């Protein structure tokens, strides 16, 4: 299967999961999960939420941020990968001056 994100519609999402600021994303969804390219803009965050049915993998393409997963803080920079396992809760903050750009894979299980 080939997914061409050039063909996916870009969405602007304010205050994702009761976070702050703005995020833009392109998303592919099927029964197995989601693949998302997203940018959390300067000062933005994804609010705390729990993964009841899925694992979420966030690979940092560029920018700086932090994730807090089950109370443990992780620093996010290009090349790092934050994983939130099924049953865990997390939040992600853009702490830098530029967009925090992520490739996110959500695997339902």
C-alpha positions as CSV (number, residue, x, y, z in Angstrom):
1,X,0.0,0.0,0.0
2,X,1.2,3.5,-0.9
3,X,0.1,6.5,1.0
4,X,0.7,9.8,-0.7
5,X,0.4,12.6,1.8
6,X,0.6,15.1,-1.0
7,X,-3.0,14.0,-1.8
8,X,-4.2,14.2,1.8
9,X,-6.1,17.4,2.9
10,X,-4.3,19.5,5.5
11,X,-6.4,20.2,8.6
12,X,-5.9,23.0,11.1
13,X,-6.8,21.9,14.6
14,X,-7.0,24.4,17.5
15,X,-6.4,23.2,21.1
16,X,-6.0,19.5,20.2
17,X,-7.3,17.3,23.1
18,X,-7.8,20.6,25.2
19,X,-4.2,21.6,24.6
20,X,-3.1,25.1,23.6
21,X,-2.4,26.8,20.3
22,X,-2.7,25.4,16.8
23,X,-1.7,22.3,15.0
24,X,-1.8,21.4,11.3
25,X,-1.9,17.8,10.2
26,X,-2.5,15.4,7.3
27,X,-4.0,12.1,8.3
28,X,-4.5,8.7,6.8
29,X,-7.0,6.5,8.7
30,X,-8.0,2.9,8.3
31,X,-9.2,0.0,10.7
32,X,-5.6,-0.6,11.9
33,X,-4.9,2.9,13.0
34,X,-3.7,6.3,11.7
35,X,-0.6,7.7,10.2
36,X,-0.3,11.5,10.7
37,X,2.2,14.2,9.7
38,X,1.7,17.1,12.0
39,X,3.2,20.4,13.1
40,X,2.5,21.7,16.6
41,X,3.0,25.4,16.1
42,X,5.1,27.6,18.5
43,X,3.6,27.7,22.0
44,X,1.1,24.9,21.2
45,X,0.5,21.6,22.9
46,X,-1.6,18.5,22.6
47,X,-3.6,18.1,25.8
48,X,-3.3,15.1,28.1
49,X,-5.2,12.1,26.8
50,X,-5.2,8.4,27.4
51,X,-4.7,5.7,24.8
52,X,-7.4,3.1,25.6
53,X,-7.1,1.0,22.5
54,X,-3.9,1.9,20.8
55,X,-0.1,2.5,20.9
56,X,1.1,5.9,19.6
57,X,4.5,6.4,18.1
58,X,5.7,10.0,17.6
59,X,9.0,10.4,15.6
60,X,10.4,13.9,15.7
61,X,11.3,15.3,12.3
62,X,12.3,18.8,13.5
63,X,11.8,21.2,16.3
64,X,12.0,21.0,20.1
65,X,9.4,19.9,22.6
66,X,8.7,17.7,25.5
67,X,6.3,14.8,26.2
68,X,5.0,13.7,29.5
69,X,3.9,10.1,29.6
70,X,2.5,8.6,32.8
71,X,4.2,11.4,34.7
72,X,7.6,10.9,33.1
73,X,9.0,13.9,31.1
74,X,10.9,13.2,27.9
75,X,12.8,15.8,25.8
76,X,11.9,15.8,22.1
77,X,14.4,16.8,19.4
78,X,14.9,15.7,15.8
79,X,15.6,12.0,15.6
80,X,14.0,11.1,18.9
81,X,10.9,8.9,19.2
82,X,8.3,9.1,21.9
83,X,6.0,6.1,22.4
84,X,2.8,6.1,24.4
85,X,1.7,2.5,25.0
86,X,-1.9,1.3,25.2
87,X,-3.3,2.2,28.6
88,X,-1.0,5.1,29.1
89,X,-1.7,8.8,29.0
90,X,0.5,11.6,27.6
91,X,0.7,15.2,26.5
92,X,3.1,16.9,24.0
93,X,4.4,20.5,24.2
94,X,6.2,22.6,21.6
95,X,9.0,24.2,23.7
96,X,10.9,25.7,20.8
97,X,10.8,28.7,18.5
98,X,9.8,26.8,15.4
99,X,7.2,24.2,14.6
100,X,7.5,20.8,16.3
101,X,7.1,18.4,13.3
102,X,6.1,14.8,14.0
103,X,5.4,11.7,12.1
104,X,2.8,9.9,14.3
105,X,1.7,6.3,13.9
106,X,-1.3,5.1,15.9
107,X,-1.6,1.3,16.0
108,X,-4.9,-0.1,17.2
109,X,-4.7,-3.3,19.3
